[in-house]
Amino acid sequence: MNSNHIDGKAVAARLREDVALTIASLSVTPTLAVVLVGDDPASQVYVGNKVKFSQAVGMNSVERRLPAETTEADVVETVRALNADPDVDGILVQLPLPAHIDSDRVIAEIDPDKDVDGLTEISAGRLSLGKPGLRPCTPTGCVILAKEALGDLSGKHCVIIGRSILVGKPAALLFLQQNCTVTVAHSRTDNLPVVCRGADILVSAVGRPNMVKGDWIKAGACVIDVGINRVADASRKSGSRLVGDVDFAEAEPVAGAITPVPGGVGPMTIACLLRNTVLAACARRDLPVPDGLSI
Ligand SMILES: Nc1nc(=O)c2c([nH]1)NC[C@@H]1CN(c3ccc(C(=O)N[C@@H](CCC(=O)O)C(=O)O)cc3)C=[N+]21
C-alpha cells in the first residue's frame, strides 16, 4: 500500500479491537438487531458482514429477515417489538426497503436511543444542536479517517460534495464539530472544481464513478472517497469492480492522503455501527462513554 493511502481496513480493524476491549470490560453484552426485508443480494452481503463482525467483537446479534412482500405495518410491528425488548441496544433497518414500504415511516418508529444508524429525526436534531446522541456511521468513519491522516482538524477547510441525508449533511455537521471550516457543494454548485481546489479535506459522497479529477485537488490535500460504484470490468471474473467518486489514478499523485475504494470508508461504516451499538448500550444504562471509543 502506498504511503499516502489511508488504510480504512486497518483503521476499522483497530476500531473493532477497541470495541471488543470495551465490551470485555462491560458487565453487559450489547445486542445489535438488524432488520432485513426482501432478498436484495447486495443487502444480504452487508447484513452478513454486520452479523459476522458483531459476533467477532463479542456482541450479541439478532436478525429479523422478512420476505419482500411483508407489509409496512408488519415491518413497523417488528421495529416496535425490538424497541420494547430491553435486551436490544441497537436497531438497524437495512435500506433500501421494498418500494411498497415508506422507509421514513419505518425509521420514525425506531427508538432514538437505539438508533445506531443515526437516521431518526431526534438523532438528526441532536447532531444539529451539538447534543449527545447517536451519529450516522459513514460520516463518522470519514471524520476518523481524516483524523488518522491529519491529526487535529481545527481550522482546516473541509469541502463536502453531496448533501444527502445519509452522508453529506451529517458529515458537514460532524466536520464542523471538529472545528473545520465547512463548505457543502452539490450538483448545482458553480465552479465545482475551483471550490474543491480550496479544500484541505475533500469528501466526495456523490455516487458517480471517477467524477473528481486530479486537477480538482489541492496539492497535499486529504481526500476521503465515500463513493462505492460498481463499474463493468471485462478483465474481472465477476465482470465488474468497485470504484469511488474520485479518479484515483489522477488524484493519488496530487493528494497528501487518500482513501482507496474498496478498503477505505466502507469498512469504517460497519466498525462505526458496532461502536454506536456499544455507545447506545452504555447510554441506555447511564454509563459514561468508554475510554477508547471517543473520537
Ligand atoms: N440502514 C442502512 N445503513 C447503512 O449503513 C447501509 C444501508 N442501510 N444499506 C446499504 C448501505 C451500504 N453500506 C455499506 C457498508 C459497508 C460497505 C463495505 O464495507 N464495503 C467494502 C467493499 C465490499 C465489497 O467488496 O463488496 C469496502 O468499501 O471496502 C459497503 C456498503 C451500508 N449501508
The ligand as an ORCA input file, in Angstrom:
! r2SCAN-3c Opt
* xyz 1 1
  N     -29.708      1.320      7.260
  C     -28.625      1.228      6.497
  N     -27.427      1.637      6.968
  C     -26.303      1.522      6.188
  O     -25.198      1.907      6.624
  C     -26.421      0.956      4.890
  C     -27.693      0.541      4.469
  N     -28.770      0.704      5.276
  N     -27.849     -0.003      3.247
  C     -26.729     -0.296      2.389
  C     -25.618      0.714      2.601
  C     -24.284      0.306      2.037
  N     -23.398      0.165      3.155
  C     -22.086     -0.310      3.082
  C     -21.337     -0.638      4.182
  C     -20.068     -1.167      4.063
  C     -19.515     -1.398      2.830
  C     -18.160     -2.006      2.719
  O     -17.585     -2.465      3.691
  N     -17.560     -2.046      1.501
  C     -16.278     -2.659      1.231
  C     -16.311     -3.489     -0.033
  C     -17.317     -4.592     -0.049
  C     -17.275     -5.341     -1.373
  O     -16.177     -5.649     -1.828
  O     -18.357     -5.616     -1.912
  C     -15.226     -1.586      1.009
  O     -15.591     -0.464      0.622
  O     -14.055     -1.890      1.195
  C     -20.237     -1.062      1.713
  C     -21.501     -0.522      1.843
  C     -24.084      0.455      4.295
  N     -25.338      0.813      4.042
*
